[in-house]
């Protein structure tokens, strides 16, 4: 899991990837990440890689959640977000750089405190 990666997320009960997740990190036995809002889900990372990870949720939508690196093609399909992407962005690295520049280097902070 890379904190500065933008991931496509598939919940345990979902058939397909349906949401984006960024600023993913484990804190005190909880997966913390930002999508349309902050999330803090009890569980454990069960498989980890640079481009993906799998998380076992012991709370909301319990079971295995899958996170994979979001591509520009994924984003342009429009299945995960309706935030317009600048046309100049062509690679996953540019996508991630734009997200973190747009939404902040530490989007998991809320009023200066960690979630």
Backbone atoms as SQL, in Angstrom:
CREATE TABLE atoms (id INTEGER PRIMARY KEY, chain TEXT, resi INTEGER, resn TEXT, atom TEXT, x REAL, y REAL, z REAL);
INSERT INTO atoms VALUES
  (1, 'A', 1, 'UNK', 'N', 0.860, -1.169, 0.000),
  (2, 'A', 1, 'UNK', 'CA', 0.000, 0.000, 0.000),
  (3, 'A', 1, 'UNK', 'C', 0.906, 1.232, 0.000),
  (4, 'A', 2, 'UNK', 'N', 0.611, 2.143, -0.893),
  (5, 'A', 2, 'UNK', 'CA', 1.362, 3.397, -0.942),
  (6, 'A', 2, 'UNK', 'C', 0.431, 4.546, -0.580),
  (7, 'A', 3, 'UNK', 'N', 0.825, 5.354, 0.361),
  (8, 'A', 3, 'UNK', 'CA', -0.023, 6.453, 0.839),
  (9, 'A', 3, 'UNK', 'C', -0.328, 7.459, -0.268),
  (10, 'A', 4, 'UNK', 'N', 0.632, 7.700, -1.159),
  (11, 'A', 4, 'UNK', 'CA', 0.420, 8.687, -2.229),
  (12, 'A', 4, 'UNK', 'C', -0.172, 8.079, -3.502),
  (13, 'A', 5, 'UNK', 'N', -0.690, 6.900, -3.433),
  (14, 'A', 5, 'UNK', 'CA', -1.309, 6.241, -4.589),
  (15, 'A', 5, 'UNK', 'C', -2.805, 6.564, -4.591),
  (16, 'A', 6, 'UNK', 'N', -3.382, 6.708, -5.782),
  (17, 'A', 6, 'UNK', 'CA', -4.838, 6.811, -5.938),
  (18, 'A', 6, 'UNK', 'C', -5.311, 5.445, -6.407),
  (19, 'A', 7, 'UNK', 'N', -6.219, 4.851, -5.640),
  (20, 'A', 7, 'UNK', 'CA', -6.686, 3.496, -5.902),
  (21, 'A', 7, 'UNK', 'C', -8.143, 3.480, -6.359),
  (22, 'A', 8, 'UNK', 'N', -8.467, 2.480, -7.174),
  (23, 'A', 8, 'UNK', 'CA', -9.856, 2.108, -7.441),
  (24, 'A', 8, 'UNK', 'C', -10.225, 1.088, -6.364),
  (25, 'A', 9, 'UNK', 'N', -11.417, 1.184, -5.829),
  (26, 'A', 9, 'UNK', 'CA', -11.842, 0.362, -4.696),
  (27, 'A', 9, 'UNK', 'C', -13.040, -0.492, -5.068),
  (28, 'A', 10, 'UNK', 'N', -12.943, -1.780, -4.705),
  (29, 'A', 10, 'UNK', 'CA', -14.074, -2.704, -4.842),
  (30, 'A', 10, 'UNK', 'C', -14.382, -3.247, -3.451),
  (31, 'A', 11, 'UNK', 'N', -15.576, -2.959, -2.959),
  (32, 'A', 11, 'UNK', 'CA', -16.002, -3.437, -1.647),
  (33, 'A', 11, 'UNK', 'C', -16.281, -4.939, -1.691),
  (34, 'A', 12, 'UNK', 'N', -16.322, -5.562, -0.534),
  (35, 'A', 12, 'UNK', 'CA', -16.571, -6.999, -0.439),
  (36, 'A', 12, 'UNK', 'C', -17.890, -7.389, -1.108),
  (37, 'A', 13, 'UNK', 'N', -18.908, -6.575, -0.965),
  (38, 'A', 13, 'UNK', 'CA', -20.227, -6.905, -1.512),
  (39, 'A', 13, 'UNK', 'C', -20.425, -6.426, -2.957),
  (40, 'A', 14, 'UNK', 'N', -19.410, -5.784, -3.541),
  (41, 'A', 14, 'UNK', 'CA', -19.535, -5.237, -4.901),
  (42, 'A', 14, 'UNK', 'C', -19.044, -6.223, -5.946),
  (43, 'A', 15, 'UNK', 'N', -19.594, -6.110, -7.145),
  (44, 'A', 15, 'UNK', 'CA', -19.148, -6.943, -8.261),
  (45, 'A', 15, 'UNK', 'C', -18.027, -6.279, -9.037),
  (46, 'A', 16, 'UNK', 'N', -17.885, -4.958, -8.901),
  (47, 'A', 16, 'UNK', 'CA', -16.875, -4.238, -9.667),
  (48, 'A', 16, 'UNK', 'C', -16.332, -3.082, -8.834),
  (49, 'A', 17, 'UNK', 'N', -15.265, -2.494, -9.307),
  (50, 'A', 17, 'UNK', 'CA', -14.686, -1.314, -8.660),
  (51, 'A', 17, 'UNK', 'C', -15.654, -0.161, -8.848),
  (52, 'A', 18, 'UNK', 'N', -15.924, 0.576, -7.760),
  (53, 'A', 18, 'UNK', 'CA', -16.974, 1.587, -7.839),
  (54, 'A', 18, 'UNK', 'C', -16.617, 2.912, -7.187),
  (55, 'A', 19, 'UNK', 'N', -15.434, 3.014, -6.619),
  (56, 'A', 19, 'UNK', 'CA', -15.092, 4.223, -5.878),
  (57, 'A', 19, 'UNK', 'C', -13.586, 4.431, -5.939),
  (58, 'A', 20, 'UNK', 'N', -13.162, 5.663, -5.674),
  (59, 'A', 20, 'UNK', 'CA', -11.726, 5.896, -5.578),
  (60, 'A', 20, 'UNK', 'C', -11.342, 6.048, -4.117),
  (61, 'A', 21, 'UNK', 'N', -10.083, 5.759, -3.824),
  (62, 'A', 21, 'UNK', 'CA', -9.548, 5.895, -2.467),
  (63, 'A', 21, 'UNK', 'C', -8.142, 6.474, -2.577),
  (64, 'A', 22, 'UNK', 'N', -7.829, 7.430, -1.726),
  (65, 'A', 22, 'UNK', 'CA', -6.495, 8.017, -1.726),
  (66, 'A', 22, 'UNK', 'C', -6.030, 8.207, -0.297),
  (67, 'A', 23, 'UNK', 'N', -4.723, 8.396, -0.140),
  (68, 'A', 23, 'UNK', 'CA', -4.113, 8.605, 1.180),
  (69, 'A', 23, 'UNK', 'C', -4.383, 7.419, 2.103),
  (70, 'A', 24, 'UNK', 'N', -4.318, 6.209, 1.556),
  (71, 'A', 24, 'UNK', 'CA', -4.578, 4.998, 2.337),
  (72, 'A', 24, 'UNK', 'C', -3.423, 4.727, 3.299),
  (73, 'A', 25, 'UNK', 'N', -3.768, 4.391, 4.523),
  (74, 'A', 25, 'UNK', 'CA', -2.762, 4.016, 5.510),
  (75, 'A', 25, 'UNK', 'C', -3.434, 3.288, 6.665),
  (76, 'A', 26, 'UNK', 'N', -2.665, 2.416, 7.295),
  (77, 'A', 26, 'UNK', 'CA', -3.148, 1.720, 8.487),
  (78, 'A', 26, 'UNK', 'C', -2.772, 2.549, 9.705),
  (79, 'A', 27, 'UNK', 'N', -3.733, 2.706, 10.630),
  (80, 'A', 27, 'UNK', 'CA', -3.513, 3.422, 11.887),
  (81, 'A', 27, 'UNK', 'C', -4.257, 2.690, 12.984),
  (82, 'A', 28, 'UNK', 'N', -3.525, 2.170, 13.946),
  (83, 'A', 28, 'UNK', 'CA', -4.132, 1.520, 15.110),
  (84, 'A', 28, 'UNK', 'C', -5.166, 0.463, 14.733),
  (85, 'A', 29, 'UNK', 'N', -4.818, -0.405, 13.770),
  (86, 'A', 29, 'UNK', 'CA', -5.714, -1.488, 13.377),
  (87, 'A', 29, 'UNK', 'C', -6.881, -1.073, 12.501),
  (88, 'A', 30, 'UNK', 'N', -6.825, 0.136, 11.937),
  (89, 'A', 30, 'UNK', 'CA', -7.879, 0.644, 11.064),
  (90, 'A', 30, 'UNK', 'C', -7.269, 1.118, 9.747),
  (91, 'A', 31, 'UNK', 'N', -7.955, 0.846, 8.641),
  (92, 'A', 31, 'UNK', 'CA', -7.569, 1.405, 7.354),
  (93, 'A', 31, 'UNK', 'C', -8.212, 2.784, 7.255),
  (94, 'A', 32, 'UNK', 'N', -7.380, 3.795, 7.091),
  (95, 'A', 32, 'UNK', 'CA', -7.866, 5.170, 6.940),
  (96, 'A', 32, 'UNK', 'C', -7.637, 5.586, 5.494),
  (97, 'A', 33, 'UNK', 'N', -8.648, 6.174, 4.872),
  (98, 'A', 33, 'UNK', 'CA', -8.504, 6.668, 3.508),
  (99, 'A', 33, 'UNK', 'C', -9.570, 7.712, 3.227),
  (100, 'A', 34, 'UNK', 'N', -9.345, 8.441, 2.146),
  (101, 'A', 34, 'UNK', 'CA', -10.277, 9.468, 1.699),
  (102, 'A', 34, 'UNK', 'C', -10.927, 8.992, 0.403),
  (103, 'A', 35, 'UNK', 'N', -12.219, 9.147, 0.295),
  (104, 'A', 35, 'UNK', 'CA', -12.932, 8.983, -0.983),
  (105, 'A', 35, 'UNK', 'C', -13.816, 10.214, -1.097),
  (106, 'A', 36, 'UNK', 'N', -15.106, 10.059, -1.011),
  (107, 'A', 36, 'UNK', 'CA', -15.978, 11.223, -0.962),
  (108, 'A', 36, 'UNK', 'C', -15.989, 11.854, 0.434),
  (109, 'A', 37, 'UNK', 'N', -15.372, 11.152, 1.400),
  (110, 'A', 37, 'UNK', 'CA', -15.207, 11.628, 2.777),
  (111, 'A', 37, 'UNK', 'C', -14.149, 10.735, 3.418),
  (112, 'A', 38, 'UNK', 'N', -13.797, 11.033, 4.642),
  (113, 'A', 38, 'UNK', 'CA', -12.823, 10.213, 5.342),
  (114, 'A', 38, 'UNK', 'C', -13.428, 8.899, 5.819),
  (115, 'A', 39, 'UNK', 'N', -12.622, 7.853, 5.803),
  (116, 'A', 39, 'UNK', 'CA', -13.048, 6.532, 6.270),
  (117, 'A', 39, 'UNK', 'C', -12.024, 5.990, 7.245),
  (118, 'A', 40, 'UNK', 'N', -12.485, 5.205, 8.206),
  (119, 'A', 40, 'UNK', 'CA', -11.630, 4.546, 9.183),
  (120, 'A', 40, 'UNK', 'C', -12.292, 3.208, 9.496),
  (121, 'A', 41, 'UNK', 'N', -11.776, 2.128, 8.864),
  (122, 'A', 41, 'UNK', 'CA', -12.424, 0.826, 8.910),
  (123, 'A', 41, 'UNK', 'C', -11.520, -0.172, 9.634),
  (124, 'A', 42, 'UNK', 'N', -12.063, -0.846, 10.630),
  (125, 'A', 42, 'UNK', 'CA', -11.300, -1.848, 11.389),
  (126, 'A', 42, 'UNK', 'C', -11.035, -3.061, 10.512),
  (127, 'A', 43, 'UNK', 'N', -9.775, -3.538, 10.539),
  (128, 'A', 43, 'UNK', 'CA', -9.433, -4.716, 9.767),
  (129, 'A', 43, 'UNK', 'C', -7.932, -4.857, 9.584),
  (130, 'A', 44, 'UNK', 'N', -7.546, -5.586, 8.535),
  (131, 'A', 44, 'UNK', 'CA', -6.145, -5.929, 8.332),
  (132, 'A', 44, 'UNK', 'C', -5.834, -6.038, 6.839),
  (133, 'A', 45, 'UNK', 'N', -4.663, -5.544, 6.441),
  (134, 'A', 45, 'UNK', 'CA', -4.179, -5.733, 5.079),
  (135, 'A', 45, 'UNK', 'C', -3.724, -7.188, 4.971),
  (136, 'A', 46, 'UNK', 'N', -4.276, -7.929, 3.996),
  (137, 'A', 46, 'UNK', 'CA', -3.955, -9.342, 3.857),
  (138, 'A', 46, 'UNK', 'C', -3.071, -9.629, 2.648),
  (139, 'A', 47, 'UNK', 'N', -2.949, -8.679, 1.742),
  (140, 'A', 47, 'UNK', 'CA', -2.056, -8.809, 0.589),
  (141, 'A', 47, 'UNK', 'C', -1.645, -7.403, 0.191),
  (142, 'A', 48, 'UNK', 'N', -0.347, -7.211, -0.101),
  (143, 'A', 48, 'UNK', 'CA', 0.152, -5.857, -0.332),
  (144, 'A', 48, 'UNK', 'C', 1.105, -5.838, -1.514),
  (145, 'A', 49, 'UNK', 'N', 1.012, -4.803, -2.325),
  (146, 'A', 49, 'UNK', 'CA', 1.907, -4.600, -3.462),
  (147, 'A', 49, 'UNK', 'C', 1.973, -3.128, -3.802),
  (148, 'A', 50, 'UNK', 'N', 2.843, -2.760, -4.736),
  (149, 'A', 50, 'UNK', 'CA', 2.975, -1.358, -5.130),
  (150, 'A', 50, 'UNK', 'C', 1.764, -0.849, -5.902),
  (151, 'A', 51, 'UNK', 'N', 1.096, -1.733, -6.657),
  (152, 'A', 51, 'UNK', 'CA', -0.016, -1.318, -7.515),
  (153, 'A', 51, 'UNK', 'C', -1.383, -1.758, -6.998),
  (154, 'A', 52, 'UNK', 'N', -1.408, -2.516, -5.905),
  (155, 'A', 52, 'UNK', 'CA', -2.677, -3.022, -5.377),
  (156, 'A', 52, 'UNK', 'C', -2.484, -3.423, -3.915),
  (157, 'A', 53, 'UNK', 'N', -3.607, -3.601, -3.219),
  (158, 'A', 53, 'UNK', 'CA', -3.598, -4.300, -1.937),
  (159, 'A', 53, 'UNK', 'C', -4.993, -4.825, -1.663),
  (160, 'A', 54, 'UNK', 'N', -5.067, -5.819, -0.796),
  (161, 'A', 54, 'UNK', 'CA', -6.343, -6.393, -0.370),
  (162, 'A', 54, 'UNK', 'C', -6.444, -6.203, 1.134),
  (163, 'A', 55, 'UNK', 'N', -7.647, -5.852, 1.564),
  (164, 'A', 55, 'UNK', 'CA', -7.909, -5.520, 2.963),
  (165, 'A', 55, 'UNK', 'C', -9.095, -6.348, 3.439),
  (166, 'A', 56, 'UNK', 'N', -8.980, -6.956, 4.615),
  (167, 'A', 56, 'UNK', 'CA', -10.101, -7.668, 5.220),
  (168, 'A', 56, 'UNK', 'C', -10.787, -6.727, 6.205),
  (169, 'A', 57, 'UNK', 'N', -11.996, -6.323, 5.885),
  (170, 'A', 57, 'UNK', 'CA', -12.767, -5.452, 6.762),
  (171, 'A', 57, 'UNK', 'C', -13.448, -6.284, 7.837),
  (172, 'A', 58, 'UNK', 'N', -13.243, -5.877, 9.083),
  (173, 'A', 58, 'UNK', 'CA', -13.941, -6.498, 10.209),
  (174, 'A', 58, 'UNK', 'C', -15.124, -5.649, 10.649),
  (175, 'A', 59, 'UNK', 'N', -15.380, -4.581, 9.909),
  (176, 'A', 59, 'UNK', 'CA', -16.469, -3.667, 10.249),
  (177, 'A', 59, 'UNK', 'C', -17.431, -3.545, 9.081),
  (178, 'A', 60, 'UNK', 'N', -17.589, -2.329, 8.592),
  (179, 'A', 60, 'UNK', 'CA', -18.497, -2.038, 7.485),
  (180, 'A', 60, 'UNK', 'C', -18.206, -2.954, 6.298),
  (181, 'A', 61, 'UNK', 'N', -19.242, -3.506, 5.691),
  (182, 'A', 61, 'UNK', 'CA', -19.141, -4.379, 4.519),
  (183, 'A', 61, 'UNK', 'C', -18.023, -5.405, 4.714),
  (184, 'A', 62, 'UNK', 'N', -18.142, -6.182, 5.783),
  (185, 'A', 62, 'UNK', 'CA', -17.080, -7.119, 6.163),
  (186, 'A', 62, 'UNK', 'C', -16.754, -8.098, 5.048),
  (187, 'A', 63, 'UNK', 'N', -15.480, -8.435, 4.983),
  (188, 'A', 63, 'UNK', 'CA', -14.959, -9.316, 3.948),
  (189, 'A', 63, 'UNK', 'C', -13.757, -8.663, 3.289),
  (190, 'A', 64, 'UNK', 'N', -13.376, -9.176, 2.126),
  (191, 'A', 64, 'UNK', 'CA', -12.182, -8.698, 1.429),
  (192, 'A', 64, 'UNK', 'C', -12.527, -7.538, 0.504),
  (193, 'A', 65, 'UNK', 'N', -11.827, -6.428, 0.692),
  (194, 'A', 65, 'UNK', 'CA', -11.913, -5.258, -0.182),
  (195, 'A', 65, 'UNK', 'C', -10.678, -5.270, -1.065),
  (196, 'A', 66, 'UNK', 'N', -10.821, -4.894, -2.320),
  (197, 'A', 66, 'UNK', 'CA', -9.701, -4.846, -3.246),
  (198, 'A', 66, 'UNK', 'C', -9.437, -3.411, -3.673),
  (199, 'A', 67, 'UNK', 'N', -8.176, -3.038, -3.635),
  (200, 'A', 67, 'UNK', 'CA', -7.723, -1.717, -4.039),
  (201, 'A', 67, 'UNK', 'C', -6.684, -1.921, -5.139),
  (202, 'A', 68, 'UNK', 'N', -6.872, -1.293, -6.297),
  (203, 'A', 68, 'UNK', 'CA', -5.859, -1.367, -7.347),
  (204, 'A', 68, 'UNK', 'C', -5.561, 0.035, -7.854),
  (205, 'A', 69, 'UNK', 'N', -4.337, 0.226, -8.328),
  (206, 'A', 69, 'UNK', 'CA', -3.932, 1.534, -8.818),
  (207, 'A', 69, 'UNK', 'C', -4.902, 2.011, -9.887),
  (208, 'A', 70, 'UNK', 'N', -5.400, 3.224, -9.718),
  (209, 'A', 70, 'UNK', 'CA', -6.324, 3.773, -10.689),
  (210, 'A', 70, 'UNK', 'C', -5.554, 4.252, -11.916),
  (211, 'A', 71, 'UNK', 'N', -6.074, 3.922, -13.083),
  (212, 'A', 71, 'UNK', 'CA', -5.483, 4.391, -14.329),
  (213, 'A', 71, 'UNK', 'C', -6.291, 5.569, -14.861),
  (214, 'A', 72, 'UNK', 'N', -5.710, 6.292, -15.791),
  (215, 'A', 72, 'UNK', 'CA', -6.425, 7.400, -16.428),
  (216, 'A', 72, 'UNK', 'C', -7.639, 6.863, -17.176),
  (217, 'A', 73, 'UNK', 'N', -7.502, 5.688, -17.784),
  (218, 'A', 73, 'UNK', 'CA', -8.632, 5.070, -18.505),
  (219, 'A', 73, 'UNK', 'C', -9.789, 4.776, -17.549),
  (220, 'A', 74, 'UNK', 'N', -9.461, 4.250, -16.362),
  (221, 'A', 74, 'UNK', 'CA', -10.502, 4.020, -15.347),
  (222, 'A', 74, 'UNK', 'C', -11.227, 5.322, -15.043),
  (223, 'A', 75, 'UNK', 'N', -10.439, 6.341, -14.782),
  (224, 'A', 75, 'UNK', 'CA', -11.001, 7.627, -14.385),
  (225, 'A', 75, 'UNK', 'C', -11.910, 8.182, -15.482),
  (226, 'A', 76, 'UNK', 'N', -11.456, 8.102, -16.723),
  (227, 'A', 76, 'UNK', 'CA', -12.228, 8.667, -17.832),
  (228, 'A', 76, 'UNK', 'C', -13.512, 7.901, -18.107),
  (229, 'A', 77, 'UNK', 'N', -13.572, 6.627, -17.675),
  (230, 'A', 77, 'UNK', 'CA', -14.816, 5.870, -17.807),
  (231, 'A', 77, 'UNK', 'C', -15.907, 6.444, -16.921),
  (232, 'A', 78, 'UNK', 'N', -15.483, 7.167, -15.871),
  (233, 'A', 78, 'UNK', 'CA', -16.437, 7.861, -15.020),
  (234, 'A', 78, 'UNK', 'C', -17.147, 7.009, -14.004),
  (235, 'A', 79, 'UNK', 'N', -16.666, 5.811, -13.744),
  (236, 'A', 79, 'UNK', 'CA', -17.364, 4.947, -12.800),
  (237, 'A', 79, 'UNK', 'C', -17.070, 5.267, -11.351),
  (238, 'A', 80, 'UNK', 'N', -16.055, 6.044, -11.066),
  (239, 'A', 80, 'UNK', 'CA', -15.701, 6.244, -9.660),
  (240, 'A', 80, 'UNK', 'C', -15.856, 7.677, -9.178),
  (241, 'A', 81, 'UNK', 'N', -15.952, 8.631, -10.046),
  (242, 'A', 81, 'UNK', 'CA', -15.998, 10.016, -9.600),
  (243, 'A', 81, 'UNK', 'C', -16.572, 10.916, -10.682),
  (244, 'A', 82, 'UNK', 'N', -17.052, 12.075, -10.280),
  (245, 'A', 82, 'UNK', 'CA', -17.510, 13.050, -11.274),
  (246, 'A', 82, 'UNK', 'C', -16.716, 14.347, -11.165),
  (247, 'A', 83, 'UNK', 'N', -15.519, 14.272, -10.635),
  (248, 'A', 83, 'UNK', 'CA', -14.617, 15.424, -10.605),
  (249, 'A', 83, 'UNK', 'C', -13.925, 15.477, -11.958),
  (250, 'A', 84, 'UNK', 'N', -14.059, 16.576, -12.736),
  (251, 'A', 84, 'UNK', 'CA', -13.456, 16.624, -14.067),
  (252, 'A', 84, 'UNK', 'C', -11.930, 16.534, -14.009),
  (253, 'A', 85, 'UNK', 'N', -11.379, 15.725, -14.869),
  (254, 'A', 85, 'UNK', 'CA', -9.935, 15.531, -14.948),
  (255, 'A', 85, 'UNK', 'C', -9.386, 16.389, -16.084),
  (256, 'A', 86, 'UNK', 'N', -8.327, 17.163, -15.816),
  (257, 'A', 86, 'UNK', 'CA', -7.728, 17.960, -16.899),
  (258, 'A', 86, 'UNK', 'C', -7.285, 17.066, -18.055),
  (259, 'A', 87, 'UNK', 'N', -7.511, 17.518, -19.276),
  (260, 'A', 87, 'UNK', 'CA', -7.165, 16.741, -20.472),
  (261, 'A', 87, 'UNK', 'C', -5.672, 16.440, -20.578),
  (262, 'A', 88, 'UNK', 'N', -4.834, 17.261, -19.965),
  (263, 'A', 88, 'UNK', 'CA', -3.381, 17.094, -20.073),
  (264, 'A', 88, 'UNK', 'C', -2.858, 15.869, -19.313),
  (265, 'A', 89, 'UNK', 'N', -3.663, 15.286, -18.436),
  (266, 'A', 89, 'UNK', 'CA', -3.218, 14.158, -17.623),
  (267, 'A', 89, 'UNK', 'C', -3.347, 12.861, -18.432),
  (268, 'A', 90, 'UNK', 'N', -2.196, 12.151, -18.576),
  (269, 'A', 90, 'UNK', 'CA', -2.180, 10.955, -19.412),
  (270, 'A', 90, 'UNK', 'C', -1.671, 9.707, -18.719),
  (271, 'A', 91, 'UNK', 'N', -1.012, 9.842, -17.556),
  (272, 'A', 91, 'UNK', 'CA', -0.432, 8.670, -16.889),
  (273, 'A', 91, 'UNK', 'C', -0.937, 8.573, -15.453),
  (274, 'A', 92, 'UNK', 'N', -0.850, 7.369, -14.843),
  (275, 'A', 92, 'UNK', 'CA', -1.238, 7.237, -13.435),
  (276, 'A', 92, 'UNK', 'C', -0.428, 8.152, -12.512),
  (277, 'A', 93, 'UNK', 'N', 0.862, 8.344, -12.808),
  (278, 'A', 93, 'UNK', 'CA', 1.678, 9.241, -11.974),
  (279, 'A', 93, 'UNK', 'C', 1.173, 10.675, -12.044),
  (280, 'A', 94, 'UNK', 'N', 0.809, 11.131, -13.247),
  (281, 'A', 94, 'UNK', 'CA', 0.256, 12.480, -13.396),
  (282, 'A', 94, 'UNK', 'C', -1.094, 12.594, -12.691),
  (283, 'A', 95, 'UNK', 'N', -1.900, 11.535, -12.758),
  (284, 'A', 95, 'UNK', 'CA', -3.190, 11.497, -12.068),
  (285, 'A', 95, 'UNK', 'C', -2.995, 11.656, -10.559),
  (286, 'A', 96, 'UNK', 'N', -2.062, 10.884, -9.998),
  (287, 'A', 96, 'UNK', 'CA', -1.797, 10.962, -8.567),
  (288, 'A', 96, 'UNK', 'C', -1.262, 12.334, -8.166),
  (289, 'A', 97, 'UNK', 'N', -0.336, 12.856, -8.966),
  (290, 'A', 97, 'UNK', 'CA', 0.214, 14.183, -8.670),
  (291, 'A', 97, 'UNK', 'C', -0.885, 15.235, -8.666),
  (292, 'A', 98, 'UNK', 'N', -1.802, 15.169, -9.644),
  (293, 'A', 98, 'UNK', 'CA', -2.910, 16.122, -9.720),
  (294, 'A', 98, 'UNK', 'C', -3.839, 15.983, -8.511),
  (295, 'A', 99, 'UNK', 'N', -4.187, 14.738, -8.121),
  (296, 'A', 99, 'UNK', 'CA', -5.066, 14.528, -6.979),
  (297, 'A', 99, 'UNK', 'C', -4.478, 15.135, -5.710),
  (298, 'A', 100, 'UNK', 'N', -3.218, 14.840, -5.442),
  (299, 'A', 100, 'UNK', 'CA', -2.620, 15.328, -4.202),
  (300, 'A', 100, 'UNK', 'C', -2.372, 16.826, -4.240),
  (301, 'A', 101, 'UNK', 'N', -2.105, 17.383, -5.402),
  (302, 'A', 101, 'UNK', 'CA', -1.964, 18.833, -5.526),
  (303, 'A', 101, 'UNK', 'C', -3.320, 19.502, -5.320),
  (304, 'A', 102, 'UNK', 'N', -4.362, 18.895, -5.874),
  (305, 'A', 102, 'UNK', 'CA', -5.713, 19.459, -5.788),
  (306, 'A', 102, 'UNK', 'C', -6.311, 19.307, -4.390),
  (307, 'A', 103, 'UNK', 'N', -6.132, 18.137, -3.775),
  (308, 'A', 103, 'UNK', 'CA', -6.790, 17.843, -2.511),
  (309, 'A', 103, 'UNK', 'C', -5.881, 17.909, -1.299),
  (310, 'A', 104, 'UNK', 'N', -4.593, 18.175, -1.503),
  (311, 'A', 104, 'UNK', 'CA', -3.684, 18.358, -0.373),
  (312, 'A', 104, 'UNK', 'C', -2.756, 17.190, -0.160),
  (313, 'A', 105, 'UNK', 'N', -1.625, 17.485, 0.436),
  (314, 'A', 105, 'UNK', 'CA', -0.619, 16.467, 0.698),
  (315, 'A', 105, 'UNK', 'C', -1.031, 15.518, 1.812),
  (316, 'A', 106, 'UNK', 'N', -1.849, 15.970, 2.732),
  (317, 'A', 106, 'UNK', 'CA', -2.279, 15.137, 3.851),
  (318, 'A', 106, 'UNK', 'C', -3.797, 15.212, 4.001),
  (319, 'A', 107, 'UNK', 'N', -4.539, 14.663, 3.015),
  (320, 'A', 107, 'UNK', 'CA', -5.995, 14.788, 3.068),
  (321, 'A', 107, 'UNK', 'C', -6.638, 14.015, 4.201),
  (322, 'A', 108, 'UNK', 'N', -5.877, 13.133, 4.876),
  (323, 'A', 108, 'UNK', 'CA', -6.454, 12.399, 6.004),
  (324, 'A', 108, 'UNK', 'C', -6.506, 13.250, 7.261),
  (325, 'A', 109, 'UNK', 'N', -5.905, 14.444, 7.205),
  (326, 'A', 109, 'UNK', 'CA', -5.989, 15.342, 8.365),
  (327, 'A', 109, 'UNK', 'C', -7.370, 15.998, 8.390),
  (328, 'A', 110, 'UNK', 'N', -7.918, 16.116, 9.543),
  (329, 'A', 110, 'UNK', 'CA', -9.210, 16.794, 9.713),
  (330, 'A', 110, 'UNK', 'C', -9.042, 17.769, 10.863),
  (331, 'A', 111, 'UNK', 'N', -9.139, 19.056, 10.580),
  (332, 'A', 111, 'UNK', 'CA', -8.945, 20.105, 11.588),
  (333, 'A', 111, 'UNK', 'C', -7.601, 19.965, 12.312),
  (334, 'A', 112, 'UNK', 'N', -6.572, 19.493, 11.556),
  (335, 'A', 112, 'UNK', 'CA', -5.240, 19.398, 12.139),
  (336, 'A', 112, 'UNK', 'C', -4.983, 18.152, 12.945),
  (337, 'A', 113, 'UNK', 'N', -5.971, 17.310, 13.158),
  (338, 'A', 113, 'UNK', 'CA', -5.797, 16.072, 13.903),
  (339, 'A', 113, 'UNK', 'C', -5.938, 14.891, 12.968),
  (340, 'A', 114, 'UNK', 'N', -5.180, 13.830, 13.236),
  (341, 'A', 114, 'UNK', 'CA', -5.344, 12.625, 12.422),
  (342, 'A', 114, 'UNK', 'C', -6.670, 11.971, 12.737),
  (343, 'A', 115, 'UNK', 'N', -7.238, 11.367, 11.710),
  (344, 'A', 115, 'UNK', 'CA', -8.499, 10.632, 11.908),
  (345, 'A', 115, 'UNK', 'C', -8.274, 9.481, 12.869);
